[in-house]
Amino acid sequence: MTERPLPSPSPLTAGFWEAARHHQLVVQRCNACGRFRHYPQHLCPYCLDGGWTWTPVRGTGSVHSYAVTHRAFHPAWTDRVPYAVVTVTLDEGVRMVSDLDPGDTARVAVGSPVEVYFEEVAGTGFTLPRFRLVEPVPLPGDD
């Protein structure tokens, strides 16, 4: 099997990958206006300030959009098709793109609640944040 390509951390993204290694999901938060942002950027797209802090987020949210892929774009994914690529809107308002847990491909829908989990890639030192569907908690009186 071909190995999965891994990210190449840069000085800008190293904090994200270091937090993931410790099973923590973080995003940048602007020191000036307090807005969250993802993908990492040098300047805040809202106020253009250059100060930011890696800030832990809950890792819960919902599927904003998705596509089910039936053809591997890379040999490492050949044994994974079909798989779902999702854009997740985190509860904090930022969006992340990820592949969905394979067991959830057939059940994914826009609006589905999700949570982050962390996959350690054996022998690489990398931990990847990924998402899986979670069952909504029924409210009292829902039948």
N, CA, C and O atoms as CSV, one atom per row, in Angstrom:
chain,resi,resn,atom,element,x,y,z
A,1,MET,N,N,0.845,-1.187,0.000
A,1,MET,CA,C,0.000,0.000,0.000
A,1,MET,C,C,0.888,1.248,0.000
A,1,MET,O,O,1.903,1.294,0.696
A,2,THR,N,N,0.511,2.227,-0.762
A,2,THR,CA,C,1.223,3.493,-0.829
A,2,THR,C,C,0.921,4.289,0.434
A,2,THR,O,O,-0.209,4.292,0.922
A,3,GLU,N,N,1.947,4.966,0.961
A,3,GLU,CA,C,1.743,5.758,2.175
A,3,GLU,C,C,0.952,7.019,1.876
A,3,GLU,O,O,1.067,7.621,0.808
A,4,ARG,N,N,0.150,7.393,2.855
A,4,ARG,CA,C,-0.664,8.598,2.755
A,4,ARG,C,C,0.247,9.824,2.792
A,4,ARG,O,O,1.127,9.907,3.650
A,5,PRO,N,N,0.053,10.776,1.878
A,5,PRO,CA,C,0.844,12.005,1.957
A,5,PRO,C,C,0.490,12.755,3.239
A,5,PRO,O,O,-0.669,12.799,3.652
A,6,LEU,N,N,1.495,13.333,3.849
A,6,LEU,CA,C,1.294,14.053,5.104
A,6,LEU,C,C,1.566,15.536,4.907
A,6,LEU,O,O,2.272,15.921,3.975
A,7,PRO,N,N,1.010,16.369,5.778
A,7,PRO,CA,C,1.251,17.808,5.688
A,7,PRO,C,C,2.729,18.128,5.922
A,7,PRO,O,O,3.464,17.345,6.524
A,8,SER,N,N,3.135,19.274,5.442
A,8,SER,CA,C,4.476,19.802,5.692
A,8,SER,C,C,4.321,21.038,6.577
A,8,SER,O,O,4.087,22.135,6.071
A,9,PRO,N,N,4.451,20.868,7.894
A,9,PRO,CA,C,4.273,22.029,8.779
A,9,PRO,C,C,5.258,23.145,8.449
A,9,PRO,O,O,6.410,22.903,8.089
A,10,SER,N,N,4.775,24.355,8.581
A,10,SER,CA,C,5.599,25.554,8.397
A,10,SER,C,C,5.632,26.287,9.736
A,10,SER,O,O,4.919,25.903,10.663
A,11,PRO,N,N,6.438,27.320,9.851
A,11,PRO,CA,C,6.401,28.092,11.104
A,11,PRO,C,C,4.990,28.609,11.417
A,11,PRO,O,O,4.635,28.758,12.586
A,12,LEU,N,N,4.194,28.881,10.394
A,12,LEU,CA,C,2.833,29.378,10.605
A,12,LEU,C,C,1.893,28.292,11.121
A,12,LEU,O,O,1.005,28.584,11.921
A,13,THR,N,N,2.069,27.045,10.681
A,13,THR,CA,C,1.135,25.969,11.035
A,13,THR,C,C,1.647,25.017,12.105
A,13,THR,O,O,0.905,24.142,12.548
A,14,ALA,N,N,2.886,25.164,12.526
A,14,ALA,CA,C,3.487,24.216,13.472
A,14,ALA,C,C,2.684,24.093,14.764
A,14,ALA,O,O,2.570,22.991,15.300
A,15,GLY,N,N,2.130,25.174,15.273
A,15,GLY,CA,C,1.348,25.126,16.509
A,15,GLY,C,C,0.087,24.292,16.370
A,15,GLY,O,O,-0.317,23.614,17.316
A,16,PHE,N,N,-0.540,24.334,15.195
A,16,PHE,CA,C,-1.726,23.518,14.926
A,16,PHE,C,C,-1.361,22.040,15.016
A,16,PHE,O,O,-2.047,21.264,15.680
A,17,TRP,N,N,-0.268,21.653,14.338
A,17,TRP,CA,C,0.132,20.241,14.302
A,17,TRP,C,C,0.650,19.766,15.655
A,17,TRP,O,O,0.443,18.609,16.023
A,18,GLU,N,N,1.315,20.634,16.391
A,18,GLU,CA,C,1.785,20.263,17.729
A,18,GLU,C,C,0.597,20.009,18.656
A,18,GLU,O,O,0.612,19.046,19.423
A,19,ALA,N,N,-0.421,20.849,18.598
A,19,ALA,CA,C,-1.626,20.646,19.416
A,19,ALA,C,C,-2.318,19.342,19.029
A,19,ALA,O,O,-2.759,18.594,19.901
A,20,ALA,N,N,-2.419,19.061,17.724
A,20,ALA,CA,C,-3.054,17.824,17.262
A,20,ALA,C,C,-2.311,16.605,17.804
A,20,ALA,O,O,-2.926,15.601,18.165
A,21,ARG,N,N,-0.995,16.701,17.856
A,21,ARG,CA,C,-0.199,15.590,18.407
A,21,ARG,C,C,-0.605,15.284,19.848
A,21,ARG,O,O,-0.473,14.149,20.309
A,22,HIS,N,N,-1.091,16.286,20.547
A,22,HIS,CA,C,-1.548,16.133,21.933
A,22,HIS,C,C,-3.073,15.982,22.005
A,22,HIS,O,O,-3.670,16.149,23.067
A,23,HIS,N,N,-3.692,15.664,20.864
A,23,HIS,CA,C,-5.146,15.443,20.770
A,23,HIS,C,C,-5.948,16.669,21.198
A,23,HIS,O,O,-6.931,16.573,21.932
A,24,GLN,N,N,-5.504,17.800,20.724
A,24,GLN,CA,C,-6.212,19.050,20.990
A,24,GLN,C,C,-6.392,19.789,19.669
A,24,GLN,O,O,-5.445,19.921,18.894
A,25,LEU,N,N,-7.596,20.266,19.415
A,25,LEU,CA,C,-7.870,21.033,18.218
A,25,LEU,C,C,-7.775,22.517,18.555
A,25,LEU,O,O,-8.427,22.998,19.482
A,26,VAL,N,N,-6.957,23.232,17.794
A,26,VAL,CA,C,-6.773,24.670,18.008
A,26,VAL,C,C,-6.975,25.410,16.693
A,26,VAL,O,O,-6.782,24.855,15.611
A,27,VAL,N,N,-7.364,26.671,16.810
A,27,VAL,CA,C,-7.418,27.585,15.667
A,27,VAL,C,C,-6.796,28.905,16.112
A,27,VAL,O,O,-6.633,29.158,17.305
A,28,GLN,N,N,-6.458,29.728,15.147
A,28,GLN,CA,C,-5.939,31.044,15.480
A,28,GLN,C,C,-7.070,31.933,15.978
A,28,GLN,O,O,-8.195,31.874,15.481
A,29,ARG,N,N,-6.745,32.759,16.971
A,29,ARG,CA,C,-7.684,33.782,17.454
A,29,ARG,C,C,-6.938,35.104,17.441
A,29,ARG,O,O,-5.853,35.225,18.010
A,30,CYS,N,N,-7.529,36.088,16.789
A,30,CYS,CA,C,-6.908,37.403,16.670
A,30,CYS,C,C,-6.811,38.060,18.043
A,30,CYS,O,O,-7.787,38.104,18.792
A,31,ASN,N,N,-5.628,38.569,18.364
A,31,ASN,CA,C,-5.440,39.248,19.652
A,31,ASN,C,C,-6.149,40.603,19.699
A,31,ASN,O,O,-6.462,41.095,20.783
A,32,ALA,N,N,-6.405,41.207,18.542
A,32,ALA,CA,C,-7.022,42.535,18.515
A,32,ALA,C,C,-8.547,42.463,18.530
A,32,ALA,O,O,-9.186,43.097,19.370
A,33,CYS,N,N,-9.137,41.697,17.610
A,33,CYS,CA,C,-10.602,41.699,17.499
A,33,CYS,C,C,-11.247,40.440,18.088
A,33,CYS,O,O,-12.469,40.383,18.231
A,34,GLY,N,N,-10.445,39.440,18.426
A,34,GLY,CA,C,-10.969,38.239,19.081
A,34,GLY,C,C,-11.612,37.230,18.156
A,34,GLY,O,O,-12.139,36.225,18.633
A,35,ARG,N,N,-11.591,37.454,16.850
A,35,ARG,CA,C,-12.227,36.526,15.902
A,35,ARG,C,C,-11.358,35.289,15.697
A,35,ARG,O,O,-10.130,35.363,15.662
A,36,PHE,N,N,-12.035,34.151,15.562
A,36,PHE,CA,C,-11.352,32.904,15.221
A,36,PHE,C,C,-11.122,32.878,13.716
A,36,PHE,O,O,-11.861,33.493,12.948
A,37,ARG,N,N,-10.073,32.146,13.308
A,37,ARG,CA,C,-9.842,31.948,11.882
A,37,ARG,C,C,-9.144,30.620,11.621
A,37,ARG,O,O,-8.356,30.124,12.427
A,38,HIS,N,N,-9.465,30.078,10.473
A,38,HIS,CA,C,-8.824,28.882,9.964
A,38,HIS,C,C,-9.045,28.919,8.467
A,38,HIS,O,O,-10.169,29.179,8.038
A,39,TYR,N,N,-8.123,28.695,7.722
A,39,TYR,CA,C,-6.750,28.260,7.732
A,39,TYR,C,C,-5.865,29.328,8.337
A,39,TYR,O,O,-6.188,30.516,8.299
A,40,PRO,N,N,-4.716,28.885,8.910
A,40,PRO,CA,C,-3.794,29.846,9.521
A,40,PRO,C,C,-3.341,30.919,8.522
A,40,PRO,O,O,-3.035,30.634,7.364
A,41,GLN,N,N,-3.312,32.146,9.012
A,41,GLN,CA,C,-2.904,33.298,8.205
A,41,GLN,C,C,-2.050,34.217,9.055
A,41,GLN,O,O,-2.187,34.247,10.278
A,42,HIS,N,N,-1.167,34.968,8.409
A,42,HIS,CA,C,-0.310,35.900,9.144
A,42,HIS,C,C,-1.079,37.102,9.672
A,42,HIS,O,O,-0.764,37.623,10.742
A,43,LEU,N,N,-2.094,37.547,8.918
A,43,LEU,CA,C,-2.878,38.713,9.316
A,43,LEU,C,C,-4.342,38.337,9.457
A,43,LEU,O,O,-4.847,37.478,8.735
A,44,CYS,N,N,-5.007,38.980,10.383
A,44,CYS,CA,C,-6.440,38.770,10.559
A,44,CYS,C,C,-7.180,39.298,9.328
A,44,CYS,O,O,-6.976,40.448,8.938
A,45,PRO,N,N,-8.036,38.478,8.711
A,45,PRO,CA,C,-8.769,38.959,7.537
A,45,PRO,C,C,-9.869,39.968,7.888
A,45,PRO,O,O,-10.438,40.594,6.994
A,46,TYR,N,N,-10.169,40.129,9.174
A,46,TYR,CA,C,-11.235,41.036,9.600
A,46,TYR,C,C,-10.704,42.418,9.976
A,46,TYR,O,O,-11.291,43.435,9.606
A,47,CYS,N,N,-9.570,42.451,10.726
A,47,CYS,CA,C,-9.051,43.752,11.179
A,47,CYS,C,C,-7.611,44.006,10.744
A,47,CYS,O,O,-7.060,45.075,11.005
A,48,LEU,N,N,-7.003,43.026,10.083
A,48,LEU,CA,C,-5.644,43.103,9.538
A,48,LEU,C,C,-4.547,43.182,10.599
A,48,LEU,O,O,-3.410,43.533,10.284
A,49,ASP,N,N,-4.872,42.861,11.842
A,49,ASP,CA,C,-3.857,42.823,12.891
A,49,ASP,C,C,-2.986,41.575,12.700
A,49,ASP,O,O,-3.458,40.549,12.211
A,50,GLY,N,N,-1.727,41.674,13.084
A,50,GLY,CA,C,-0.800,40.558,12.935
A,50,GLY,C,C,-0.612,39.727,14.186
A,50,GLY,O,O,0.165,38.772,14.175
A,51,GLY,N,N,-1.299,40.063,15.262
A,51,GLY,CA,C,-1.155,39.296,16.501
A,51,GLY,C,C,-2.235,38.238,16.630
A,51,GLY,O,O,-3.412,38.513,16.393
A,52,TRP,N,N,-1.840,37.030,17.004
A,52,TRP,CA,C,-2.806,35.949,17.160
A,52,TRP,C,C,-2.277,34.931,18.157
A,52,TRP,O,O,-1.087,34.897,18.472
A,53,THR,N,N,-3.196,34.102,18.646
A,53,THR,CA,C,-2.881,33.061,19.623
A,53,THR,C,C,-3.565,31.775,19.199
A,53,THR,O,O,-4.718,31.796,18.768
A,54,TRP,N,N,-2.852,30.639,19.319
A,54,TRP,CA,C,-3.507,29.336,19.115
A,54,TRP,C,C,-4.470,29.134,20.263
A,54,TRP,O,O,-4.075,29.196,21.427
A,55,THR,N,N,-5.734,28.893,19.946
A,55,THR,CA,C,-6.776,28.796,20.961
A,55,THR,C,C,-7.527,27.475,20.820
A,55,THR,O,O,-8.010,27.157,19.734
A,56,PRO,N,N,-7.631,26.702,21.901
A,56,PRO,CA,C,-8.387,25.441,21.827
A,56,PRO,C,C,-9.862,25.696,21.511
A,56,PRO,O,O,-10.456,26.660,21.994
A,57,VAL,N,N,-10.433,24.827,20.703
A,57,VAL,CA,C,-11.866,24.852,20.396
A,57,VAL,C,C,-12.447,23.498,20.774
A,57,VAL,O,O,-11.712,22.531,20.974
A,58,ARG,N,N,-13.776,23.435,20.872
A,58,ARG,CA,C,-14.440,22.207,21.340
A,58,ARG,C,C,-14.269,21.031,20.389
A,58,ARG,O,O,-14.201,19.881,20.824
A,59,GLY,N,N,-14.199,21.319,19.086
A,59,GLY,CA,C,-14.088,20.232,18.115
A,59,GLY,C,C,-15.425,19.633,17.735
A,59,GLY,O,O,-15.490,18.532,17.189
A,60,THR,N,N,-16.493,20.361,18.027
A,60,THR,CA,C,-17.826,19.917,17.642
A,60,THR,C,C,-18.407,20.928,16.667
A,60,THR,O,O,-18.043,22.104,16.668
A,61,GLY,N,N,-19.322,20.438,15.834
A,61,GLY,CA,C,-19.940,21.314,14.858
A,61,GLY,C,C,-20.894,20.524,13.989
A,61,GLY,O,O,-21.481,19.535,14.430
A,62,SER,N,N,-21.048,20.969,12.740
A,62,SER,CA,C,-21.961,20.297,11.824
A,62,SER,C,C,-21.388,20.321,10.409
A,62,SER,O,O,-20.531,21.140,10.076
A,63,VAL,N,N,-21.887,19.400,9.593
A,63,VAL,CA,C,-21.457,19.318,8.206
A,63,VAL,C,C,-22.073,20.476,7.427
A,63,VAL,O,O,-23.296,20.600,7.346
A,64,HIS,N,N,-21.230,21.309,6.863
A,64,HIS,CA,C,-21.678,22.424,6.023
A,64,HIS,C,C,-21.918,21.931,4.598
A,64,HIS,O,O,-22.918,22.279,3.970
A,65,SER,N,N,-20.996,21.122,4.100
A,65,SER,CA,C,-21.130,20.518,2.778
A,65,SER,C,C,-20.268,19.262,2.738
A,65,SER,O,O,-19.424,19.046,3.608
A,66,TYR,N,N,-20.488,18.442,1.721
A,66,TYR,CA,C,-19.694,17.223,1.595
A,66,TYR,C,C,-19.724,16.729,0.163
A,66,TYR,O,O,-20.583,17.105,-0.634
A,67,ALA,N,N,-18.763,15.879,-0.137
A,67,ALA,CA,C,-18.732,15.182,-1.424
A,67,ALA,C,C,-18.269,13.761,-1.142
A,67,ALA,O,O,-17.311,13.551,-0.397
A,68,VAL,N,N,-18.941,12.795,-1.730
A,68,VAL,CA,C,-18.521,11.404,-1.608
A,68,VAL,C,C,-17.683,11.079,-2.840
A,68,VAL,O,O,-18.139,11.208,-3.976
A,69,THR,N,N,-16.458,10.660,-2.589
A,69,THR,CA,C,-15.496,10.377,-3.646
A,69,THR,C,C,-15.479,8.886,-3.929
A,69,THR,O,O,-15.297,8.072,-3.023
A,70,HIS,N,N,-15.668,8.536,-5.187
A,70,HIS,CA,C,-15.695,7.132,-5.592
A,70,HIS,C,C,-14.446,6.727,-6.362
A,70,HIS,O,O,-14.304,5.576,-6.777
A,71,ARG,N,N,-13.549,7.676,-6.545
A,71,ARG,CA,C,-12.314,7.411,-7.270
A,71,ARG,C,C,-11.157,8.016,-6.479
A,71,ARG,O,O,-11.186,9.197,-6.132
A,72,ALA,N,N,-10.152,7.211,-6.201
A,72,ALA,CA,C,-9.019,7.679,-5.403
A,72,ALA,C,C,-8.212,8.715,-6.186
A,72,ALA,O,O,-7.850,8.482,-7.339
A,73,PHE,N,N,-7.931,9.859,-5.558
A,73,PHE,CA,C,-7.117,10.878,-6.205
A,73,PHE,C,C,-5.640,10.598,-6.008
A,73,PHE,O,O,-4.796,11.222,-6.652
A,74,HIS,N,N,-5.319,9.663,-5.121
A,74,HIS,CA,C,-3.939,9.286,-4.805
A,74,HIS,C,C,-3.949,7.800,-4.478
A,74,HIS,O,O,-4.915,7.316,-3.889
A,75,PRO,N,N,-2.896,7.055,-4.844
A,75,PRO,CA,C,-2.885,5.612,-4.590
A,75,PRO,C,C,-3.114,5.219,-3.127
A,75,PRO,O,O,-3.611,4.124,-2.866
A,76,ALA,N,N,-2.771,6.072,-2.179
A,76,ALA,CA,C,-2.961,5.750,-0.758
A,76,ALA,C,C,-4.434,5.636,-0.387
A,76,ALA,O,O,-4.765,5.036,0.636
A,77,TRP,N,N,-5.324,6.202,-1.198
A,77,TRP,CA,C,-6.754,6.173,-0.900
A,77,TRP,C,C,-7.491,5.084,-1.675
A,77,TRP,O,O,-8.712,4.974,-1.559
A,78,THR,N,N,-6.786,4.286,-2.455
A,78,THR,CA,C,-7.435,3.273,-3.289
A,78,THR,C,C,-8.313,2.336,-2.474
A,78,THR,O,O,-9.424,2.008,-2.890
A,79,ASP,N,N,-7.824,1.903,-1.317
A,79,ASP,CA,C,-8.613,0.970,-0.503
A,79,ASP,C,C,-9.619,1.678,0.395
A,79,ASP,O,O,-10.271,1.028,1.212
A,80,ARG,N,N,-9.759,2.990,0.263
A,80,ARG,CA,C,-10.690,3.753,1.099
A,80,ARG,C,C,-11.966,4.159,0.363
A,80,ARG,O,O,-12.930,4.576,1.004
A,81,VAL,N,N,-11.994,4.049,-0.953
A,81,VAL,CA,C,-13.168,4.512,-1.689
A,81,VAL,C,C,-14.354,3.581,-1.457
A,81,VAL,O,O,-14.164,2.372,-1.325
A,82,PRO,N,N,-15.564,4.115,-1.404
A,82,PRO,CA,C,-15.869,5.544,-1.397
A,82,PRO,C,C,-15.585,6.162,-0.018
A,82,PRO,O,O,-15.666,5.486,1.007
A,83,TYR,N,N,-15.254,7.446,-0.020
A,83,TYR,CA,C,-15.066,8.169,1.229
A,83,TYR,C,C,-15.649,9.563,1.079
A,83,TYR,O,O,-15.795,10.080,-0.029
A,84,ALA,N,N,-15.977,10.159,2.213
A,84,ALA,CA,C,-16.594,11.490,2.207
A,84,ALA,C,C,-15.582,12.541,2.637
A,84,ALA,O,O,-14.881,12.374,3.635
A,85,VAL,N,N,-15.516,13.615,1.879
A,85,VAL,CA,C,-14.761,14.804,2.254
A,85,VAL,C,C,-15.796,15.822,2.714
A,85,VAL,O,O,-16.744,16.129,1.991
A,86,VAL,N,N,-15.606,16.343,3.925
A,86,VAL,CA,C,-16.593,17.250,4.509
A,86,VAL,C,C,-15.991,18.618,4.809
A,86,VAL,O,O,-14.815,18.741,5.152
A,87,THR,N,N,-16.818,19.624,4.671
A,87,THR,CA,C,-16.508,20.935,5.217
A,87,THR,C,C,-17.348,21.050,6.472
A,87,THR,O,O,-18.577,21.009,6.425
A,88,VAL,N,N,-16.665,21.197,7.596
A,88,VAL,CA,C,-17.311,21.245,8.906
A,88,VAL,C,C,-17.341,22.684,9.393
A,88,VAL,O,O,-16.322,23.374,9.360
A,89,THR,N,N,-18.494,23.139,9.841
A,89,THR,CA,C,-18.586,24.416,10.539
A,89,THR,C,C,-18.505,24.112,12.028
A,89,THR,O,O,-19.416,23.516,12.604
A,90,LEU,N,N,-17.402,24.531,12.643
A,90,LEU,CA,C,-17.247,24.323,14.081
A,90,LEU,C,C,-18.210,25.219,14.847
A,90,LEU,O,O,-18.660,26.245,14.336
A,91,ASP,N,N,-18.518,24.826,16.066
A,91,ASP,CA,C,-19.423,25.623,16.901
A,91,ASP,C,C,-18.918,27.054,17.079
A,91,ASP,O,O,-19.705,27.972,17.309
A,92,GLU,N,N,-17.598,27.241,16.970
A,92,GLU,CA,C,-17.013,28.575,17.109
A,92,GLU,C,C,-17.133,29.404,15.829
A,92,GLU,O,O,-16.749,30.574,15.820
A,93,GLY,N,N,-17.663,28.815,14.742
A,93,GLY,CA,C,-17.940,29.562,13.527
A,93,GLY,C,C,-16.966,29.377,12.381
A,93,GLY,O,O,-17.282,29.756,11.254
A,94,VAL,N,N,-15.788,28.809,12.626
A,94,VAL,CA,C,-14.841,28.611,11.528
A,94,VAL,C,C,-15.103,27.277,10.844
A,94,VAL,O,O,-15.728,26.383,11.416
A,95,ARG,N,N,-14.624,27.156,9.629
A,95,ARG,CA,C,-14.821,25.922,8.864
A,95,ARG,C,C,-13.491,25.212,8.656
A,95,ARG,O,O,-12.444,25.838,8.491
A,96,MET,N,N,-13.565,23.885,8.670
A,96,MET,CA,C,-12.411,23.029,8.398
A,96,MET,C,C,-12.816,21.972,7.393
A,96,MET,O,O,-13.972,21.552,7.350
A,97,VAL,N,N,-11.863,21.544,6.588
A,97,VAL,CA,C,-12.091,20.472,5.629
A,97,VAL,C,C,-11.380,19.226,6.137
A,97,VAL,O,O,-10.247,19.302,6.612
A,98,SER,N,N,-12.050,18.075,6.035
A,98,SER,CA,C,-11.492,16.813,6.521
A,98,SER,C,C,-12.162,15.672,5.777
A,98,SER,O,O,-13.219,15.839,5.169
A,99,ASP,N,N,-11.523,14.504,5.837
A,99,ASP,CA,C,-12.257,13.323,5.398
A,99,ASP,C,C,-13.011,12.798,6.613
A,99,ASP,O,O,-12.553,12.923,7.748
A,100,LEU,N,N,-14.151,12.222,6.358
A,100,LEU,CA,C,-15.017,11.721,7.420
A,100,LEU,C,C,-14.629,10.294,7.772
A,100,LEU,O,O,-14.094,9.572,6.930
A,101,ASP,N,N,-14.888,9.885,8.987
A,101,ASP,CA,C,-14.648,8.508,9.381
A,101,ASP,C,C,-15.322,7.583,8.361
A,101,ASP,O,O,-16.473,7.816,7.991
A,102,PRO,N,N,-14.615,6.529,7.897
A,102,PRO,CA,C,-15.168,5.678,6.838
A,102,PRO,C,C,-16.530,5.068,7.147
A,102,PRO,O,O,-17.328,4.860,6.233
A,103,GLY,N,N,-16.810,4.780,8.400
A,103,GLY,CA,C,-18.098,4.195,8.754
A,103,GLY,C,C,-19.271,5.145,8.594
A,103,GLY,O,O,-20.425,4.724,8.663
A,104,ASP,N,N,-18.986,6.422,8.382
A,104,ASP,CA,C,-20.042,7.428,8.291
A,104,ASP,C,C,-20.359,7.866,6.858
A,104,ASP,O,O,-21.265,8.673,6.650
A,105,THR,N,N,-19.638,7.351,5.882
A,105,THR,CA,C,-19.794,7.821,4.502
A,105,THR,C,C,-21.234,7.701,4.010
A,105,THR,O,O,-21.754,8.638,3.403
A,106,ALA,N,N,-21.877,6.582,4.258
A,106,ALA,CA,C,-23.231,6.356,3.740
A,106,ALA,C,C,-24.293,7.161,4.490
A,106,ALA,O,O,-25.412,7.308,3.997
A,107,ARG,N,N,-23.958,7.691,5.689
A,107,ARG,CA,C,-24.955,8.377,6.512
A,107,ARG,C,C,-24.824,9.897,6.519
A,107,ARG,O,O,-25.674,10.585,7.085
A,108,VAL,N,N,-23.776,10.429,5.902
A,108,VAL,CA,C,-23.520,11.864,5.998
A,108,VAL,C,C,-24.614,12.664,5.291
A,108,VAL,O,O,-25.136,12.252,4.255
A,109,ALA,N,N,-24.944,13.800,5.865
A,109,ALA,CA,C,-25.913,14.736,5.283
A,109,ALA,C,C,-25.537,16.143,5.743
A,109,ALA,O,O,-24.914,16.317,6.791
A,110,VAL,N,N,-25.912,17.124,4.967
A,110,VAL,CA,C,-25.705,18.511,5.380
A,110,VAL,C,C,-26.442,18.715,6.698
A,110,VAL,O,O,-27.599,18.321,6.840
A,111,GLY,N,N,-25.764,19.330,7.653
A,111,GLY,CA,C,-26.348,19.574,8.967
A,111,GLY,C,C,-26.050,18.493,9.985
A,111,GLY,O,O,-26.334,18.678,11.169
A,112,SER,N,N,-25.486,17.365,9.564
A,112,SER,CA,C,-25.172,16.285,10.509
A,112,SER,C,C,-24.207,16.788,11.583
A,112,SER,O,O,-23.223,17.453,11.258
A,113,PRO,N,N,-24.471,16.483,12.855
A,113,PRO,CA,C,-23.534,16.873,13.902
A,113,PRO,C,C,-22.279,15.999,13.850
A,113,PRO,O,O,-22.350,14.799,13.583
A,114,VAL,N,N,-21.130,16.628,14.111
A,114,VAL,CA,C,-19.845,15.931,14.069
A,114,VAL,C,C,-18.998,16.314,15.273
A,114,VAL,O,O,-19.238,17.313,15.950
A,115,GLU,N,N,-17.988,15.466,15.509
A,115,GLU,CA,C,-16.989,15.768,16.532
A,115,GLU,C,C,-15.628,15.365,15.992
A,115,GLU,O,O,-15.518,14.482,15.142
A,116,VAL,N,N,-14.607,16.018,16.492
A,116,VAL,CA,C,-13.241,15.705,16.078
A,116,VAL,C,C,-12.766,14.453,16.806
A,116,VAL,O,O,-13.173,14.182,17.936
A,117,TYR,N,N,-11.917,13.710,16.152
A,117,TYR,CA,C,-11.129,12.663,16.805
A,117,TYR,C,C,-9.750,12.724,16.177
A,117,TYR,O,O,-9.563,13.385,15.155
A,118,PHE,N,N,-8.796,12.052,16.764
A,118,PHE,CA,C,-7.418,12.187,16.327
A,118,PHE,C,C,-6.864,10.838,15.908
A,118,PHE,O,O,-6.956,9.855,16.643
A,119,GLU,N,N,-6.289,10.807,14.717
A,119,GLU,CA,C,-5.705,9.590,14.171
A,119,GLU,C,C,-4.192,9.732,14.154
A,119,GLU,O,O,-3.642,10.602,13.479
A,120,GLU,N,N,-3.532,8.866,14.907
A,120,GLU,CA,C,-2.075,8.860,14.906
A,120,GLU,C,C,-1.604,8.028,13.724
A,120,GLU,O,O,-1.966,6.858,13.602
A,121,VAL,N,N,-0.803,8.621,12.857
A,121,VAL,CA,C,-0.295,7.933,11.677
A,121,VAL,C,C,0.962,7.183,12.093
A,121,VAL,O,O,1.993,7.795,12.374
A,122,ALA,N,N,0.874,5.861,12.132
A,122,ALA,CA,C,1.949,5.003,12.658
A,122,ALA,C,C,3.297,5.315,12.015
A,122,ALA,O,O,3.422,5.442,10.797
A,123,GLY,N,N,4.297,5.432,12.881
A,123,GLY,CA,C,5.670,5.592,12.440
A,123,GLY,C,C,6.034,6.946,11.870
A,123,GLY,O,O,7.119,7.101,11.308
A,124,THR,N,N,5.146,7.948,11.999
A,124,THR,CA,C,5.412,9.247,11.385
A,124,THR,C,C,5.536,10.391,12.388
A,124,THR,O,O,6.111,11.431,12.067
A,125,GLY,N,N,5.007,10.214,13.593
A,125,GLY,CA,C,4.964,11.311,14.547
A,125,GLY,C,C,3.827,12.286,14.271
A,125,GLY,O,O,3.688,13.285,14.977
A,126,PHE,N,N,3.003,12.012,13.245
A,126,PHE,CA,C,1.883,12.887,12.910
A,126,PHE,C,C,0.594,12.370,13.517
A,126,PHE,O,O,0.337,11.166,13.551
A,127,THR,N,N,-0.206,13.301,13.993
A,127,THR,CA,C,-1.562,13.020,14.435
A,127,THR,C,C,-2.478,13.931,13.638
A,127,THR,O,O,-2.309,15.151,13.628
A,128,LEU,N,N,-3.453,13.321,12.969
A,128,LEU,CA,C,-4.363,14.077,12.111
A,128,LEU,C,C,-5.719,14.258,12.796
A,128,LEU,O,O,-6.321,13.280,13.241
A,129,PRO,N,N,-6.201,15.496,12.884
A,129,PRO,CA,C,-7.574,15.689,13.357
A,129,PRO,C,C,-8.530,15.292,12.231
A,129,PRO,O,O,-8.385,15.735,11.091
A,130,ARG,N,N,-9.495,14.463,12.567
A,130,ARG,CA,C,-10.509,14.014,11.605
A,130,ARG,C,C,-11.867,14.154,12.280
A,130,ARG,O,O,-11.947,14.424,13.478
A,131,PHE,N,N,-12.925,13.971,11.510
A,131,PHE,CA,C,-14.261,14.131,12.071
A,131,PHE,C,C,-15.088,12.876,11.877
A,131,PHE,O,O,-14.881,12.108,10.937
A,132,ARG,N,N,-16.038,12.684,12.795
A,132,ARG,CA,C,-17.000,11.578,12.699
A,132,ARG,C,C,-18.369,12.111,13.098
A,132,ARG,O,O,-18.492,13.093,13.830
A,133,LEU,N,N,-19.391,11.430,12.594
A,133,LEU,CA,C,-20.756,11.810,12.934
A,133,LEU,C,C,-21.049,11.445,14.378
A,133,LEU,O,O,-20.540,10.448,14.891
A,134,VAL,N,N,-21.862,12.249,15.025
A,134,VAL,CA,C,-22.353,11.927,16.364
A,134,VAL,C,C,-23.873,11.958,16.310
A,134,VAL,O,O,-24.478,12.744,15.581
A,135,GLU,N,N,-24.450,11.107,17.080
A,135,GLU,CA,C,-25.921,11.075,17.142
A,135,GLU,C,C,-26.391,12.252,17.966
A,135,GLU,O,O,-25.850,12.502,19.043
A,136,PRO,N,N,-27.384,12.982,17.489
A,136,PRO,CA,C,-27.908,14.079,18.301
A,136,PRO,C,C,-28.491,13.556,19.611
A,136,PRO,O,O,-29.092,12.483,19.655
A,137,VAL,N,N,-28.305,14.321,20.655
A,137,VAL,CA,C,-28.862,13.959,21.955
A,137,VAL,C,C,-30.341,14.322,21.955
A,137,VAL,O,O,-30.686,15.488,21.764
A,138,PRO,N,N,-31.232,13.331,22.169
A,138,PRO,CA,C,-32.660,13.666,22.160
A,138,PRO,C,C,-33.032,14.583,23.325
A,138,PRO,O,O,-32.536,14.432,24.442
A,139,LEU,N,N,-33.894,15.511,23.040
A,139,LEU,CA,C,-34.388,16.409,24.080
A,139,LEU,C,C,-35.550,15.745,24.804
A,139,LEU,O,O,-36.254,14.921,24.220
A,140,PRO,N,N,-35.757,16.094,26.074
A,140,PRO,CA,C,-36.898,15.521,26.779
A,140,PRO,C,C,-38.194,15.795,26.009
A,140,PRO,O,O,-38.439,16.914,25.557
A,141,GLY,N,N,-39.005,14.768,25.873
A,141,GLY,CA,C,-40.263,14.890,25.161
A,141,GLY,C,C,-40.163,14.528,23.687
A,141,GLY,O,O,-41.187,14.382,23.021
A,142,ASP,N,N,-38.924,14.376,23.154
A,142,ASP,CA,C,-38.772,13.942,21.756
A,142,ASP,C,C,-38.982,12.445,21.695
A,142,ASP,O,O,-38.343,11.698,22.436
A,143,ASP,N,N,-39.860,12.001,20.830
A,143,ASP,CA,C,-40.081,10.556,20.670
A,143,ASP,C,C,-40.013,10.188,19.218
A,143,ASP,O,O,-40.172,9.018,18.869
